[in-house]
Amino acid sequence: MSPEPKRHFHEELGRLKEHLLDMSSRAEDALGRAVQALLERDRDKAQRVIEEDREIDSLEIEIEDSVTSLLALHQPMARDLRLLLAALKISNDLERVGDHAVNIAQSAQRLLEHRVITPEPELLEMARVAREMLAAALESFVKGDSQAGRAVCARDDQVDALHRSLFRILITHMAEDPRTIGAAMELFLVSRNLERVADLATNIAEDVVFLVEGKTIKHHIEERQPGHQGP
């Protein structure tokens, strides 16, 4: 790539990163506000999360267009190519985080119509860990830190265990008092959405490892490769 096209490519790459960081900030904020709306029983706050999701959707489209253009015009190689592919996948994951935030906000609104159940500590812990994982995954991308990305992946089992524990607790609630069934089902949906956010944070972290190291760790592929040694 000659100097002038290379300069243009890196300028466009910088703008792409800015869009991705803007999108990540909005998705993380939407998730936090959706959980707050649930805990505070705030219908208006939940509605704002729902309405503002279109901004996250628009950013995903902008990023897709930018990546497609850069791939077509510059045909990048090696790390630059991995960066574009990672940006494309991360933007898709962030759009889905926004969708899960909307789902939680909608559950928060529906919970206002049901008998009140105090959210279990497991649900609050799930929300905390899922948000921490998302923030850490995005920070690992910004810093190009694959070890931080691997640390995010290691926390996914914690959220899965909390989800299973909460499911058992909610089943007990419903069995003991059928009047809680509606609220318990909504809290289960919230738990499932938080679990999916943790999965998406893990996806982003795996993409960071691929970007930095050129290694695929999804589905434990790395562990099956010849010569791999465990941690």
C-alpha positions as CSV (number, residue, x, y, z in Angstrom):
1,M,0.0,0.0,0.0
2,S,1.6,3.3,-1.1
3,P,2.0,6.2,1.4
4,E,-1.1,8.3,0.5
5,P,-3.7,5.4,0.5
6,K,-2.0,4.0,3.6
7,R,-2.5,7.4,5.4
8,H,-6.1,7.5,4.3
9,F,-6.7,3.9,5.4
10,H,-5.4,4.6,8.9
11,E,-7.4,7.8,9.1
12,E,-10.5,5.8,8.3
13,L,-9.5,3.1,10.7
14,G,-9.3,5.8,13.5
15,R,-12.8,7.0,12.7
16,L,-14.0,3.4,12.7
17,K,-12.5,2.9,16.2
18,E,-14.3,6.1,17.4
19,H,-17.6,4.8,16.2
20,L,-17.0,1.5,17.9
21,L,-16.1,3.1,21.2
22,D,-19.2,5.4,20.9
23,M,-21.4,2.3,20.3
24,S,-19.8,0.4,23.2
25,S,-20.4,3.3,25.6
26,R,-24.0,3.5,24.5
27,A,-24.6,-0.2,24.9
28,E,-23.0,-0.4,28.3
29,D,-25.0,2.6,29.4
30,A,-28.2,1.2,28.1
31,L,-27.6,-2.0,30.1
32,G,-26.9,-0.1,33.3
33,R,-30.0,2.1,32.9
34,A,-32.2,-0.9,32.2
35,V,-31.1,-2.7,35.4
36,Q,-31.6,0.6,37.3
37,A,-35.1,0.9,35.9
38,L,-35.9,-2.6,37.1
39,L,-34.6,-2.0,40.6
40,E,-36.2,1.4,40.9
41,R,-39.5,0.4,39.2
42,D,-39.1,3.4,36.9
43,R,-41.3,3.1,33.9
44,D,-39.9,6.3,32.2
45,K,-36.3,5.3,32.6
46,A,-37.1,1.9,31.0
47,Q,-38.9,3.6,28.1
48,R,-35.9,5.8,27.4
49,V,-33.7,2.7,27.1
50,I,-36.2,1.2,24.6
51,E,-36.4,4.4,22.5
52,E,-32.7,5.1,22.4
53,D,-31.8,1.6,21.1
54,R,-32.3,2.9,17.5
55,E,-29.1,5.0,18.0
56,I,-27.1,1.8,18.7
57,D,-28.7,0.2,15.7
58,S,-27.6,3.1,13.5
59,L,-24.1,2.9,14.7
60,E,-23.9,-0.8,13.8
61,I,-25.0,0.1,10.2
62,E,-22.3,2.8,10.0
63,I,-19.6,0.5,11.2
64,E,-20.7,-2.3,8.8
65,D,-20.6,0.2,5.9
66,S,-17.1,1.5,7.0
67,V,-15.7,-2.0,7.3
68,T,-17.1,-3.0,3.9
69,S,-15.6,0.1,2.3
70,L,-12.2,-0.4,3.8
71,L,-12.1,-4.0,2.8
72,A,-13.0,-3.3,-0.8
73,L,-10.8,-0.2,-1.3
74,H,-7.6,-1.3,0.6
75,Q,-7.6,-5.1,0.8
76,P,-5.7,-5.0,4.2
77,M,-3.6,-7.8,5.4
78,A,-2.6,-9.5,8.7
79,R,-3.4,-7.4,11.8
80,D,-5.3,-4.7,9.9
81,L,-7.5,-7.3,8.4
82,R,-8.1,-9.0,11.8
83,L,-8.9,-5.6,13.2
84,L,-11.6,-4.9,10.6
85,L,-13.1,-8.4,11.1
86,A,-13.1,-8.0,14.8
87,A,-14.7,-4.6,14.6
88,L,-17.5,-6.1,12.4
89,K,-18.2,-8.9,14.9
90,I,-17.9,-6.7,18.0
91,S,-20.4,-4.1,16.5
92,N,-22.8,-7.0,16.0
93,D,-22.3,-8.2,19.6
94,L,-22.8,-4.6,20.9
95,E,-26.1,-4.3,18.9
96,R,-27.3,-7.5,20.6
97,V,-26.3,-6.1,24.0
98,G,-28.5,-3.2,23.2
99,D,-31.3,-5.6,22.3
100,H,-30.9,-7.4,25.6
101,A,-31.0,-4.1,27.5
102,V,-34.3,-3.3,25.7
103,N,-35.6,-6.8,26.8
104,I,-34.7,-6.0,30.4
105,A,-36.3,-2.6,30.2
106,Q,-39.5,-4.2,28.8
107,S,-39.5,-6.7,31.7
108,A,-39.0,-3.8,34.1
109,Q,-42.2,-2.2,32.7
110,R,-44.2,-5.4,32.8
111,L,-43.1,-6.1,36.4
112,L,-45.0,-3.0,37.5
113,E,-48.2,-4.9,36.7
114,H,-47.3,-7.9,38.9
115,R,-47.1,-8.7,42.6
116,V,-43.8,-7.3,43.9
117,I,-40.9,-9.8,44.3
118,T,-37.7,-8.4,45.8
119,P,-34.9,-9.2,43.2
120,E,-32.8,-12.0,44.6
121,P,-29.1,-11.3,45.4
122,E,-28.2,-13.7,42.6
123,L,-29.9,-11.4,40.1
124,L,-28.1,-8.3,41.4
125,E,-24.8,-10.2,41.3
126,M,-25.5,-11.4,37.7
127,A,-26.1,-7.8,36.7
128,R,-22.9,-6.6,38.3
129,V,-20.7,-9.4,36.9
130,A,-22.2,-9.1,33.4
131,R,-21.6,-5.3,33.3
132,E,-18.1,-5.8,34.6
133,M,-17.4,-8.4,31.9
134,L,-18.7,-6.2,29.2
135,A,-16.6,-3.2,30.4
136,A,-13.5,-5.3,30.8
137,A,-14.0,-6.9,27.3
138,L,-14.2,-3.4,25.7
139,E,-11.2,-2.2,27.7
140,S,-9.2,-5.2,26.5
141,F,-10.1,-4.2,22.9
142,V,-9.1,-0.6,23.4
143,K,-5.8,-1.6,25.0
144,G,-5.1,-4.6,22.7
145,D,-4.7,-6.7,25.8
146,S,-5.3,-10.4,25.0
147,Q,-4.6,-11.5,28.6
148,A,-7.3,-9.2,29.9
149,G,-9.6,-10.7,27.2
150,R,-8.8,-14.2,28.4
151,A,-9.6,-13.2,32.0
152,V,-13.1,-12.1,30.8
153,C,-13.7,-15.5,29.2
154,A,-12.8,-17.2,32.5
155,R,-15.7,-15.4,34.3
156,D,-18.5,-16.6,32.0
157,D,-19.0,-19.8,34.1
158,Q,-19.7,-17.6,37.1
159,V,-22.7,-16.0,35.4
160,D,-24.0,-19.3,34.2
161,A,-23.9,-20.7,37.7
162,L,-25.8,-17.7,39.1
163,H,-28.4,-18.1,36.4
164,R,-29.0,-21.7,37.3
165,S,-29.1,-20.9,41.0
166,L,-31.7,-18.1,40.4
167,F,-33.8,-20.4,38.3
168,R,-34.1,-22.8,41.2
169,I,-35.0,-20.0,43.6
170,L,-37.7,-18.6,41.3
171,I,-39.2,-22.1,40.9
172,T,-39.5,-22.3,44.7
173,H,-41.2,-18.9,44.8
174,M,-43.7,-20.0,42.3
175,A,-44.4,-23.3,44.0
176,E,-44.9,-21.6,47.4
177,D,-47.1,-18.7,46.2
178,P,-48.7,-19.0,42.7
179,R,-49.4,-15.2,42.9
180,T,-45.7,-14.6,42.2
181,I,-45.6,-16.6,39.0
182,G,-45.9,-13.5,36.7
183,A,-43.2,-11.6,38.5
184,A,-41.0,-14.7,38.8
185,M,-41.2,-15.3,35.1
186,E,-40.2,-11.8,34.3
187,L,-37.2,-12.0,36.6
188,F,-36.2,-15.3,34.9
189,L,-36.3,-13.5,31.6
190,V,-34.1,-10.7,33.0
191,S,-31.7,-13.4,34.2
192,R,-31.6,-15.0,30.8
193,N,-30.9,-11.7,29.2
194,L,-28.0,-10.9,31.6
195,E,-26.6,-14.4,30.9
196,R,-26.6,-13.6,27.2
197,V,-24.9,-10.3,27.8
198,A,-22.1,-12.2,29.6
199,D,-21.9,-14.5,26.6
200,L,-21.6,-11.5,24.3
201,A,-18.9,-10.0,26.5
202,T,-17.1,-13.4,26.2
203,N,-17.4,-13.2,22.4
204,I,-15.9,-9.7,22.3
205,A,-13.0,-10.9,24.5
206,E,-12.4,-13.9,22.2
207,D,-12.3,-11.5,19.3
208,V,-9.6,-9.5,21.1
209,V,-7.5,-12.6,21.5
210,F,-7.9,-13.3,17.8
211,L,-7.0,-9.7,17.0
212,V,-3.9,-9.6,19.1
213,E,-2.6,-13.2,18.9
214,G,-4.1,-14.4,15.7
215,K,-5.5,-17.4,17.7
216,T,-9.1,-18.7,17.8
217,I,-10.2,-19.7,21.3
218,K,-13.9,-20.1,20.6
219,H,-15.2,-23.5,21.4
220,H,-11.8,-24.4,23.0
221,I,-10.3,-24.8,19.5
222,E,-7.0,-23.6,20.8
223,E,-6.9,-26.5,23.2
224,R,-7.3,-29.0,20.5
225,Q,-4.5,-27.7,18.3
226,P,-1.2,-29.7,18.2
227,G,1.4,-28.5,20.7
228,H,-1.0,-26.6,22.9
229,Q,-0.2,-26.5,26.6
230,G,-2.8,-25.6,29.2
231,P,-2.4,-22.6,31.5
